[in-house]
Amino acid sequence: NLYQEKRRPQFHFTSRRGWMNDTNGMVYHDGKYHLFYQHNPYGWKWGNMTWGHAVSTDLLHWDEWGDAIHPDQMGTIFSGSAVVDHNNTSGFQTGSGEPLVAFYTSAGNNGQWSRGEPFTQSAAYSYDGGRSFTKYEGNPIIGEIAGGTRDPKVFWHDPTNKWVMVLWIKEDIFSLFTSDDLKNWQRRSDIPGFFECPEMFELPVDGDPARSKWVVYGASGDYKLGDFNGTEFAAETEKIKYEYGNCFYASQTFNNVPKSDGRRIQMGWGRGIKMTDMPFNQMILFPVRLTLHSTDDGVRMFANPVREIANLHNQHWRSSEKLVRPGENPLSDISGELFHIKAVIEPRGADKIEFIIRDTAVSYDSSAQQLSCNGKSAPADLENGKLTLELLVDRMSIEIFAQNGRIYMPMGVDLTGGPKSLGFSSEGGNAFIESLDVYSLNSIWL
Ligand code: FRU
């Protein structure tokens, strides 16, 4: 039974077969979220890089449509992005449908047909909603710059009426390019401080569009905030740490999400989540909504699981206004594999409070005000004496969100060997549960 293998994540996207890494070409088009991804169709390890393709109408259920962009004599197909060319600025449109235009790196010298070819940037377009792409006959759109230059992220910039590309050039340099037609690109300026997989977008601060900031980040997700005038990014901060887990890498956000929705939605690669003995390898993290908020430390980017997760809720257990004494486990009745847990807890007299997810602990040390899981830790200061925690539990991961998304800690962890039980405990004193909601989740594959 497809998607029912032992280690198959049950509410995260994985490819049916083969290796996968970065998310690519993330774009909303015609009622569907399109997720392309780095795919090796022919092996369990990295190689033969091709763009795989899956679509979803609800950010939960994914339908794998088959590989969309295949290696050629210019190289294998490395990471990149996609846009909808509403006004046919590219001239790629022939019929009535708006073309989807993809930008990727032709990884010359990688693959048997491209020996001796350089790394360049290419474009391809689709009229059938991304099922098939035609490579632009004028490729490459950007020739060789440095040895491994890659990962073009393209987006529309309304105030200047231009397309913008952020590209990783080499070492710690991103460059900004602009274009009127998606084919001819002018290099405008550099942004120092980032490695691989550029991403860049504008977000309101505290929901106020009049106080918006631009966010720039690379593969690690660590970001700078600043201003962007269409050709230059003026950083206003140092690099700020984004996530504290063991697996987040090479993410993107969706282009072209309708204004009526307005969310900035990110999906990253859960790097290193090894699918032992499975016909597939690696997974994609659950989509998160990114927002900017003022904090004591300045403006920070928060990540929260998209609200659609509620559509997978099945059984619900709730406790509230409850004192937990050492030795008690208020979750002892619950068992299962897939959970969404939301908790607001006052550690009070407890030195440590802990969720035990099957055989893995997610702990909070009250004196250090620190959250930890499997050797990773994150600072999480209590707010009015409270810890707010949200956990997404699948077979191969626990995604931890603390203090309303200020702390994001996605953890790859193979839970399949453990018991199907849950625990909550308080050590060294009593903790107070203000509210604790546990939802079991339905599988997206059933
Ligand atoms: C990041 C990365 C990208 C590259 C891709 C190749 O994980 O190295 O820079 O385009 O993977 O698969």
Residues whose N, C-alpha, C, O or C-beta is under 5 A from the ligand:
A	BS01	FRU	D22 Q38 M49 F78 S79 R150 D151 E196 C197 A250
